[in-house]
Amino acid sequence: MNMLLFFLIMAILLVVGLPVAAVFATMAILPKLLNPAFVYDIAAVVRSMINGLDSFVILAVPLFMVSGMIMARGGLSERLFNFFAYFIGDKTAGFPCAVVITCMFYAAISGSSPATVSAVGAMTIPFLVGLGYDRTFAASIVTVAGGLGVIIPPSISYIVFASLTNASPAKLFIAGTLPGILIGICLMLYCYIHCRCHGEDRERLEKNYRTIRANGFLPLLRKSFWALLTPIIILGSIYGGIASPTEAAVISVFYGLFVCIAIYRSIGFSDLGTIFVDGAKTYINILFIIAAAAAFARSMTLLRYPQDISAMVLGAISNKYLILILANVLMLICGMIIDNIPNIIILTPILMPIMTAVGVDPIHFGIFMTVNLAIGMVTPPMGINLFVASGMTGIPMLKLARACVPFLLAFLISLALITFIPDLSLWLPRVLS
């Protein structure tokens, strides 16, 4: 089958709004329908879909999603925010920076970008507005910082990438730590610049800061301790070699239940049915996409499209840095129109041979690919973070997107550093291995 025609048909199916999983399944079957001699028949497609989910690594996806829902319902984001605001709330841009740090910590709990926006934004956006900050500015902080949900481990995106490339999910988790912190620092730097230029209501800020500090540090630590311990337990068990990422996902579910039911008592046993049903409604779509994508990837491999694309690119361009720039541009464009999980599944088999040929480490590639696609989650027309934040606040999506532009510039600066300085991703895995 002609490669250009193959991808043209896939693009048309995506544009007309066919569900992504259905697009992958259709494209996996299409070569056989057009050419009866093609070896990959419908029975083989079904087997590939089943085998695509028969993975210990993929099992971590629904577990981390359920864990994030438990902790969102349990109100952990509010306790995290109050703890960080205690230390920096009286500084210039202190409360906005506390929102970014809260997103970073919550990302280490949920592994999901939309979940981070929803859980952190529901509490912090009204709080910032009450302090006199512009509503659109407050929403834009959470919208962009929520993108850290797929960069700071544990990340569902890393798990999917690992399943496609046989890379170590534990190494990807370790590698994502420093890039996530770098992006968080850049976002906080812009918060500081914005607040210096536009000013703050110091009277309101001081009043709220005194309220947070009124009860003292130890009572606040007691309220926040179990929430602060969550990412330490999840990531510490992985980095310490105690548990695999999938086993850590199981730990996170039981720890979340223990903390929210027994310690904070913010949810009860009667709430568990709703939480699990909501989790199933969310992750069943992702699992169906992963299953269909496994068949799609196998079909592309048999058609030799990844090898052909790699040969064409490497035949035309030999400069490693130009290839990295073009790969970043491609991923940024794709991120604007397709969600991050389908993008990883589509682009990884195509770009991985090229990255390998120019000497890019697979772990490094997985990190800057995820950063690219995280930016896509905040850009129209398909930026899911924009939809979540716009739905919460009532701010028109395009207005919110414009407010996010300065934050995205900070994100892009971080992306450039992460892409062209591999040690930002590879140093920590090298030290801890």
C-alpha positions, 0 to 999 in steps of 0.5 A: 500500500502506498505510504502517502495514501496510508497516512492521508486516509488516517489523517482524514479519519482523525479530522472527521472525528472518528474515535482514535481507537477506531482509527488505529483499528481501521488502519491496521485492517486496511492494508489487508482489505486493499491487498488480499495478499498482505499477511496481516489479516483480521485474526492477527489484528485481534491477536495483536490487540489482545497481546497489546494489553497483556503487559505487566507494564501497561497494568500501571496505567489504570492503577495510577489513574485510579490512585489519582482519582482517590487522592483528588477526591480526598482533597490532597491538593489543598493540603499541599498548597497550604504547606508550600504557601506557608513558606513563600506566601509573603514573597513576590508571586509567592502564592502563584509559585505555590500553585506551580509547586503544588502542581509539581507535587500533585503530578508525582501523585496522579501521573496525569495532566488533566487530573492535575489541572482539575484537582489543583485548579478547583481549589487554587483558582478561586483562592488566587482570584480572592487575593486579587489576581486576574482570573485568566492569569490564575487559570493560565498558571494551573493550565500550563503547570498541569502539563507537568502531570505527564512529565514528572513521574509517575507518568502514564506517558512514560509507561506507554512509551516504555511498552513501545520501545522496551525502555525501562519505565523505572529509568524513564521515571528517574530521567523525568525528575530534573526536566520536570523541576527545570520546567517548574522553575521556569514557570515560577520565574515567569510568575515572578516577572508577571507579578513584578510588572502588574503588581499585587494586592499586598494588603490581601496577600498579607492577610491571607498569609497571616491566616495560613501561618496563624496555627503554626508550623507543626499543626500544618505539618500534621495536616500535610504530612501524609500528602507530602509523603505520597510522592516519596513513597511512590517514587522512593519505592521505584528509585530504591529498587523496592518495587517496579513502576507497576507494583508502585502503582498498586502501592499508590492505590492502597496508600491513597485509600489508607490516607483518605479513609483512615487518616484524613477521613475525606472519603468514605467506603460509600464513595469507592463505588463512584470513584472506581466507576469514574476511573473505569470510564476514564481508563477504558478509553485509553486501554482501548486506544493502546490495544488498537495501537498495538495492531496499528504499530504491527501493521506499520512494521510489516509495511516497513513504513518506519524503516522507509521514513528513516531512510528518507530522512537520513538520506536527506539530512545528516546533521543530528541537531537539525534532525532534533529540531525537525522532530521537535517541530513535528511533535509540537504540531502533532501535539496541537491536534492529537492527544499525547497517548495516541501521539506517542503510539503513532510517532514512536515507531516512526521516529525511534529508528531515526533517533537511534541512527543519530545516536539519541538515547531512547530514554532521552528521546522519551523525555523530550517527546513527552515534554513536546506533547505536554505543550500540545495539551495546552495549545488549541485546537485539541489542548485538553488542559484548556478544555478542563480549565475553561470548563471549570472557570467559564473563561473562553478557551481562546482567551485562556490560550492567549493568556497561556502564551508567556508560560508556554514560552517558558516551557519552550525554553525548557524544551530546548535545554532538555533536547540539546543537553541530554544530561538533564535527562540522563545524569540522574539515571546514570547516578542511580543505576 
